[in-house]
Amino acid sequence: MMNQTHPASVIIVGGGTAGWMCAAYLAKQWGTSTHITLIESSQIGTVGVGEGSTPFLKQFFADLGWQEQDWMPDCDATYKTGIEFANWTNSARFSQYFHPFFTPLDQHTGELFFNSCQQLRSGLANADVKPEHYFSAAEMVRKRVTPQSSKLPGDIDYAYHFDASKLALRLKSFAMTLGVNHREGKVADVHTQGNHITGLRMEQGDELRADLYIDCSGFIGLLMKKALNAPFKRYSDTLFNNAAVALPTMHGNDDPIAPQTRSVGMDSGWMWQIPLTTRIGNGYVYSADFCSADEAEAALRKALNVDDGIPARHLNMEVGRLEQHWQGNCVAIGLAQGFIEPLEATALMLVQYALYQLVDGVGSDKPLASAQQEYNCEMNRMFDGIRDYIAAHYYLNTRIDSAYWTACRHDMVVPDNLRYLLEKWDSGACFETALDHLDSELVYLRPSWYCILAGMGRFNQLDTSQPAPVNRASIVHLENLVGHYFSHQQRPLSV
């Protein structure tokens, strides 16, 4: 039975990072008065290559009561202060840029950056608009220092890189100490009545029932998609990438690890490079309409100079989201609810956000139908808002060397909010007003939009014959700040 604040019993179908995040968080929030069972099968693999995150994940670990030393060493984890994008344009001046996470140190230089962008937009000055010249996160990368070494009195935004499979195991161990029941096996049948699940039949023949079912079964969507026939909204007309190939490499030297993810444009997509303490995670995210799996693997191996002795892992991705994430007594979380390609490492952020919204919705005093409607609307807003920002990377590209990049500019169905922001940016209208106008629908905020538009060189008034200026005063200011507030770190760059 469901009481005012939480259900008496929950079944989570599927493990992996998403499933065990659900189990750990709900057990922590609802306590032993809710009986939680997680079902997973050793015969069914998990995606397990997601190795990046956003700063939002720090709050999740804090909610579990974890300190960084409680999980980072077990998961080969390192720190992340932002993402470097390279080879996304056809311009030498805008051949790369850095998308930082933000700190209190950036207030002065951040405003200088916004002002420089406005000057170049209007043609008033040939200003320096490289984000890495204005934000301390980039200086932390240059100096190879970590957020952990900060002597700042306040908090700063940063994220993590980690081995996703090891993080899932760490969450599993923690969840089981909180009383979560782990059930090994496969679900053979899902019993339904209308939009409700009435029970699960296991392959062993026994029946399991709960008040609330959580679908963490991955892209297959065993409960929500297959059993309840929940409609799925595809993003394939906007985001073309639908496959990936991944393989690891080793660190080449003993230098401190740069606390950043790298995203490098390839012929039919992009390559990630994520440093862990024990290895570097690499992968090529691409569109199968422009590149075969064999071609993608060969291109990745060539880029990394890796021979066939190291096995690669191939993945197919269904990009999009459910129309309803909470239907009846079932909630889909993780890949079962939707997926936006890993360009900005938002997958676990969406899992975390879904859990927070679920706990709030279950505990609210609103009628169930109202709570579900609000939940579904909010999750759709999050997914669509992230899609809009991810789409901007592709639509803003200026590469002319492959059919893929040309298609991203000319064949994409551009989301309405992205089109609106670009029209305002290109026209010279007040961009602050445009951002405020869409405030309730945007997921990424002012600094991120400025960073991508400037980083990709979206300036109609730019005189390309002029050399790119460098704001040395801002760079020196950052060097002094980071040198004062952060200590140099020796490798490995983790706890």
C-alpha positions in Angstrom: 0.0 0.0 0.0 1.1 3.6 -0.7 1.2 5.9 2.4 1.4 9.7 2.4 5.1 9.8 1.8 6.3 6.6 0.2 5.3 3.2 -1.0 5.6 0.1 1.2 7.3 -1.9 -1.5 9.3 -1.1 -4.6 10.7 -3.3 -7.4 13.5 -2.0 -9.5 14.1 -4.0 -12.8 17.6 -3.6 -14.0 20.9 -2.8 -12.3 23.8 -0.9 -13.7 24.6 2.6 -12.5 21.0 3.9 -12.9 19.4 0.9 -11.1 21.7 1.1 -8.2 21.5 4.9 -7.9 17.8 4.4 -7.6 18.1 1.7 -5.0 20.7 3.6 -2.9 18.8 6.9 -3.0 15.3 5.6 -2.3 16.6 3.4 0.5 18.3 6.4 2.0 15.2 8.6 1.6 12.5 6.1 2.6 14.3 3.9 5.0 13.5 0.3 6.0 9.7 1.0 6.0 9.9 0.6 2.2 10.9 -2.8 1.1 13.1 -2.4 -2.0 14.0 -5.2 -4.3 16.4 -4.8 -7.3 16.2 -7.5 -10.0 19.1 -7.9 -12.4 20.4 -10.7 -14.5 24.1 -11.5 -15.0 23.1 -12.7 -18.5 22.1 -9.1 -19.5 24.9 -6.6 -19.8 24.9 -2.9 -19.0 26.1 -0.1 -21.2 28.8 0.7 -18.6 31.0 3.1 -20.6 29.6 6.4 -19.3 32.5 7.8 -17.5 31.7 11.5 -17.1 29.3 13.6 -15.1 28.1 17.1 -14.3 28.6 19.1 -11.1 25.0 18.0 -10.1 26.4 14.6 -9.1 28.2 16.1 -6.1 24.9 16.7 -4.4 23.8 13.1 -5.0 26.8 11.7 -3.1 26.3 14.3 -0.4 22.7 13.0 -0.1 24.0 9.5 0.4 26.3 10.8 3.1 29.4 9.9 1.0 32.7 11.7 1.1 34.9 11.6 -1.9 37.3 9.3 -0.3 34.4 6.8 0.3 34.0 6.1 -3.4 36.6 7.8 -5.7 39.6 5.4 -5.1 37.3 2.4 -5.7 36.1 3.8 -9.0 39.4 5.0 -10.5 37.9 8.5 -10.3 39.4 11.8 -11.3 38.1 15.4 -11.2 36.6 17.3 -14.1 36.4 21.0 -14.3 35.1 21.2 -17.9 35.2 20.0 -21.5 37.6 20.9 -24.2 36.0 20.9 -27.7 38.4 20.6 -30.7 38.0 20.3 -34.5 34.3 21.3 -34.6 34.8 24.2 -37.0 36.5 25.0 -40.2 38.2 28.1 -38.6 41.8 28.3 -37.3 40.7 31.0 -34.9 37.9 28.8 -33.4 39.6 25.4 -33.8 39.0 24.6 -30.1 37.3 26.1 -27.0 36.8 25.1 -23.4 33.3 24.8 -21.7 34.1 25.4 -18.0 32.3 24.7 -14.8 32.0 28.0 -12.9 33.4 29.2 -9.6 33.1 32.4 -7.5 36.5 33.4 -8.9 34.9 34.0 -12.3 32.6 36.9 -11.4 35.0 39.6 -12.7 36.6 37.9 -15.6 33.2 36.3 -16.6 31.7 39.7 -17.1 34.7 40.7 -19.2 34.0 37.6 -21.4 30.3 38.5 -21.8 31.3 42.0 -22.7 33.9 40.9 -25.2 31.3 38.6 -26.9 28.9 41.6 -27.2 31.6 43.7 -28.7 32.5 41.1 -31.4 28.8 40.5 -32.1 28.2 44.2 -32.8 31.5 44.7 -34.7 32.6 47.4 -32.2 35.9 45.7 -31.5 38.0 42.6 -32.4 37.7 41.2 -28.9 39.2 38.0 -27.4 36.2 35.7 -27.0 38.0 32.4 -26.0 36.2 31.1 -22.8 39.5 29.6 -21.5 40.9 33.1 -21.2 38.3 34.2 -18.7 37.3 31.2 -16.5 39.4 29.7 -13.7 38.4 26.1 -14.6 40.5 26.4 -17.7 43.4 27.7 -15.7 43.0 24.7 -13.4 43.4 22.4 -16.4 46.5 24.4 -17.6 48.1 24.2 -14.1 46.9 20.6 -13.5 45.4 21.4 -10.2 42.2 20.0 -8.8 39.1 21.3 -7.0 40.2 19.1 -4.0 43.2 21.3 -3.6 41.2 24.5 -3.3 41.7 26.9 -0.4 38.6 28.9 -1.3 36.2 29.5 1.6 33.2 28.6 -0.5 32.2 25.8 -2.8 33.0 25.6 -6.5 31.4 23.6 -9.3 33.2 20.5 -10.5 32.4 17.0 -11.6 34.0 13.6 -11.9 35.3 11.0 -14.3 34.9 7.4 -13.1 34.6 3.8 -14.1 30.8 3.4 -14.4 30.9 -0.4 -13.8 32.9 0.1 -10.6 30.6 2.9 -9.5 27.6 0.6 -9.9 29.2 -2.0 -7.7 30.0 0.6 -5.1 26.4 1.8 -5.1 25.2 -1.8 -5.0 27.3 -2.5 -1.9 26.0 0.6 -0.2 22.4 0.0 -1.1 22.5 -3.5 0.3 23.8 -2.3 3.6 20.6 -0.1 3.7 18.5 -3.2 3.4 17.9 -3.4 -0.4 17.2 -6.9 -1.5 19.2 -8.0 -4.6 17.4 -10.6 -6.7 19.4 -12.4 -9.5 17.2 -13.5 -12.4 15.3 -12.5 -15.5 11.7 -11.3 -15.7 9.8 -13.6 -18.0 6.5 -11.8 -18.1 5.0 -8.5 -16.9 1.3 -8.7 -15.9 -0.6 -5.5 -16.5 -4.1 -4.1 -16.1 -4.7 -0.9 -18.0 -1.7 1.3 -17.3 -0.8 -0.5 -14.1 1.6 -3.4 -13.5 0.0 -6.1 -11.4 3.0 -8.3 -11.0 6.1 -9.9 -12.5 6.7 -13.5 -13.3 10.3 -14.6 -13.0 12.0 -17.2 -15.2 12.1 -19.5 -12.2 8.3 -19.3 -12.1 7.7 -17.3 -9.0 5.6 -14.1 -9.0 6.7 -10.8 -7.5 4.5 -7.8 -6.7 5.1 -4.3 -5.4 3.3 -0.9 -5.0 5.8 0.9 -7.2 7.8 -0.5 -10.2 10.9 1.3 -11.5 12.1 0.4 -15.0 15.9 0.6 -15.2 16.1 -2.1 -17.9 18.0 0.1 -20.3 17.1 0.8 -23.9 14.8 -2.3 -24.0 12.4 -0.6 -21.6 10.9 -3.9 -20.4 8.2 -2.4 -18.2 7.4 1.0 -19.7 7.9 0.5 -23.4 7.2 -3.2 -23.8 4.6 -3.9 -21.2 2.8 -0.5 -20.9 3.4 0.6 -24.6 4.4 4.0 -23.5 5.0 6.3 -26.6 8.6 7.3 -27.3 9.6 10.7 -28.8 12.7 10.2 -31.0 15.2 13.0 -31.4 16.8 11.4 -34.6 15.7 14.3 -36.8 17.7 16.7 -34.7 20.5 14.5 -33.2 21.9 12.2 -35.9 24.3 10.1 -33.8 23.0 6.6 -33.0 26.1 4.5 -32.3 29.4 4.4 -30.6 32.6 2.4 -30.3 34.8 2.5 -27.2 38.3 1.3 -26.3 40.7 2.1 -23.5 44.3 3.3 -23.7 47.0 3.8 -21.0 48.5 7.0 -19.7 51.6 7.8 -21.6 53.7 9.4 -18.8 53.7 10.3 -15.1 52.6 13.9 -15.5 49.5 15.1 -13.5 46.3 14.3 -15.3 44.4 17.3 -16.8 41.0 17.5 -15.0 39.0 17.8 -18.2 37.1 15.7 -20.8 38.1 16.2 -24.4 35.7 16.1 -27.3 37.3 16.0 -30.7 35.4 16.2 -34.0 35.8 13.3 -36.3 34.5 12.7 -39.9 31.1 11.4 -38.8 30.8 12.4 -35.2 33.2 13.0 -32.3 35.7 11.3 -30.1 35.7 11.4 -26.3 38.8 11.2 -24.2 38.3 10.8 -20.4 41.2 10.3 -18.0 40.8 7.9 -15.1 43.5 7.1 -12.6 44.2 3.7 -14.3 43.5 4.4 -18.0 42.0 6.7 -20.5 38.5 6.0 -21.7 38.1 6.7 -25.4 35.2 6.4 -27.8 33.8 7.6 -31.1 30.1 8.7 -31.2 28.9 8.6 -34.7 25.9 8.3 -37.1 25.5 4.9 -38.7 23.9 6.7 -41.6 27.3 8.2 -42.5 29.8 5.6 -41.1 29.8 1.8 -40.6 30.8 0.2 -37.3 34.0 -1.1 -38.9 34.8 2.3 -40.4 34.2 3.9 -37.0 36.4 1.4 -35.2 39.2 1.9 -37.8 39.0 5.6 -37.5 39.2 5.5 -33.7 42.1 3.1 -33.7 43.9 5.4 -36.2 43.2 8.5 -34.1 44.6 6.8 -31.0 47.3 4.8 -32.7 46.0 1.6 -31.2 46.2 -1.8 -33.0 43.7 -4.7 -33.1 45.2 -6.2 -29.9 43.0 -4.1 -27.7 39.3 -5.1 -28.1 36.7 -2.4 -28.9 33.2 -2.3 -27.7 30.3 -1.3 -30.0 27.1 0.2 -28.9 23.8 1.3 -30.5 21.9 4.2 -29.0 18.3 5.1 -29.2 18.2 8.9 -28.8 15.0 10.4 -27.5 12.6 10.2 -24.5 9.3 8.8 -23.3 6.3 11.0 -23.5 5.3 9.8 -20.0 8.0 8.8 -17.6 5.6 8.0 -14.7 2.5 6.1 -15.7 0.2 4.2 -13.4 2.4 2.6 -10.8 5.5 2.5 -13.0 8.4 5.0 -13.4 11.1 4.7 -16.0 14.5 6.0 -15.1 17.9 5.9 -16.9 18.1 4.6 -20.5 14.6 3.2 -20.1 13.2 6.7 -20.0 15.4 8.2 -22.6 18.9 9.1 -23.7 20.6 12.1 -25.1 24.0 11.3 -26.6 27.0 11.7 -24.2 28.4 14.9 -25.5 27.8 16.9 -22.2 27.7 13.8 -19.9 24.2 14.4 -18.8 23.0 10.8 -18.4 23.5 10.4 -14.7 22.3 14.0 -14.1 19.0 13.0 -15.6 18.8 9.8 -13.4 19.5 11.9 -10.3 17.0 14.6 -11.3 14.4 12.0 -12.0 14.9 10.5 -8.5 14.6 13.9 -6.8 11.4 14.7 -8.7 10.0 11.2 -7.9 10.6 11.5 -4.2 9.0 15.0 -4.2 6.0 13.8 -6.3 5.4 10.7 -4.2 5.6 12.8 -1.0 3.4 15.6 -2.2 -0.2 16.1 -1.0 -1.4 16.5 -4.5 -3.6 13.9 -6.2 -1.6 11.2 -7.9 -2.7 12.3 -11.4 -1.5 15.8 -10.8 1.8 14.7 -9.3 2.4 12.5 -12.3 1.5 15.2 -14.8 3.9 17.6 -13.1 6.6 15.0 -13.0 6.2 14.1 -16.7 6.2 17.8 -17.8 9.3 18.5 -15.8 11.2 15.5 -17.1 10.2 16.4 -20.7 11.4 19.9 -20.1 14.8 18.6 -18.9 15.2 16.2 -21.8 14.2 18.8 -24.4 16.3 21.5 -22.9 19.4 19.4 -22.9 18.6 18.3 -26.5 18.5 21.9 -27.5 21.9 22.6 -26.2 23.4 19.4 -27.6 21.9 20.2 -31.0 23.6 23.6 -30.9 27.1 21.9 -31.1 26.2 20.3 -34.4 24.2 23.1 -36.0 26.9 25.7 -35.2 29.6 23.6 -36.8 31.3 25.1 -39.9 33.2 22.1 -41.2 33.0 21.4 -44.9 35.1 18.3 -45.1 32.4 15.6 -44.8 28.8 14.9 -45.7 28.0 14.4 -42.0 28.9 17.9 -40.9 27.1 19.4 -43.8 24.0 17.5 -43.0 24.2 18.7 -39.4 23.9 22.2 -40.6 21.4 21.8 -43.5 19.2 18.7 -42.7 18.7 19.1 -38.9 15.3 19.9 -37.6 16.3 22.8 -35.4 14.4 23.0 -32.1 12.3 26.1 -31.7 14.1 27.4 -28.7 17.5 27.0 -30.3 16.3 28.7 -33.5 14.9 31.6 -31.4 18.2 32.1 -29.5 20.2 32.0 -32.7 18.0 34.6 -34.4 18.4 37.0 -31.5 22.2 36.4 -31.3 22.7 36.8 -35.0 20.5 39.9 -35.3 22.4 41.8 -32.6 19.4 42.0 -30.3 19.8 41.9 -26.6 20.8 38.3 -25.9 20.2 38.7 -22.1 16.5 39.5 -22.9 16.3 36.5 -25.2 17.6 34.2 -22.4 15.2 35.7 -19.9 12.3 35.1 -22.3 13.1 31.4 -22.4 14.2 31.1 -18.8 11.6 28.6 -17.7 12.4 26.3 -20.6 16.2 26.4 -20.6 18.4 23.9 -18.8 21.7 25.5 -19.7 22.2 29.0 -18.4 23.8 32.2 -19.6 27.5 31.3 -19.3 27.1 28.0 -21.2 25.2 29.7 -24.1 27.9 32.4 -24.4 30.7 29.8 -24.3 29.3 27.7 -27.1 28.3 30.6 -29.4 31.7 32.3 -28.9 33.6 29.0 -28.9 32.2 28.0 -32.2 32.8 31.4 -33.7 29.2 32.5 -34.3 30.0 36.2 -35.2 28.5 37.7 -38.3 30.5 40.9 -37.9 33.9 39.3 -37.6 36.6 40.6 -39.9 38.5 37.4 -40.6 41.5 39.3 -41.9 42.2 40.6 -38.4 44.4 38.5 -36.1 42.8 37.1 -33.0 43.6 39.3 -29.9 44.5 37.8 -26.5 43.3 39.3 -23.3 46.6 38.9 -21.4 45.3 40.9 -18.4 42.5 38.4 -17.8 44.8 35.4 -18.2 47.3 36.8 -15.8 44.4 37.6 -13.3 43.4 33.9 -13.5 46.9 32.7 -13.1 47.3 34.7 -10.0 43.9 33.6 -8.5 44.4 29.9 -9.2 48.0 30.1 -8.0 46.8 31.7 -4.8 43.8 29.5 -4.1 44.9 26.1 -5.4 47.8 23.8 -4.6 49.7 21.9 -7.2 48.7 18.2 -7.4 50.9 15.2 -8.0 49.6 12.3 -10.1 47.3 10.3 -9.6 44.7 13.1 -9.8 42.2 11.6 -7.4 41.6 11.1 -3.7 
